[in-house]
């Protein structure tokens, strides 16, 4: 929200920055979303390169594989991922407008 007084434009976001708790919440949301996007990609890669091994016939193997893929996706996203989280975070933050005098 911008307030224009005569020739000065003041951004309320610049005057009142978001609380640290909200920033941390947005960062976590961006990381989690990126992990959700990475998981199917990694799962697809894993299935492509794993082939048809005996492990695929073991009861519960697909569940463990899915948990491992999810853990890998979360780990990649927590360390910066492929940049999707940063893009999302940038859109969640209020715009930075410089006030001119």
Residue pairs with C-beta under 8 A, 6 or more apart in sequence:
1 11
1 12
1 13
2 9
2 10
2 11
2 12
2 97
3 9
3 10
3 12
7 100
8 99
8 100
8 101
9 97
9 99
9 100
10 99
11 94
11 95
11 96
11 97
11 99
13 94
13 95
13 96
13 97
14 96
14 97
14 98
14 99
18 93
18 94
23 93
26 89
26 92
26 93
27 85
27 89
29 88
29 92
30 84
30 85
30 86
30 88
30 89
30 92
31 74
31 77
31 78
31 81
31 85
32 74
32 77
33 84
33 85
33 88
34 77
34 81
34 82
34 84
34 85
34 88
35 70
35 73
35 74
35 76
35 77
35 78
35 81
36 73
37 84
38 73
38 76
38 77
38 81
38 82
39 69
39 70
39 73
42 69
42 72
42 73
42 76
43 65
43 66
43 69
46 65
46 69
50 56
55 61
56 62
76 82
77 85
80 86
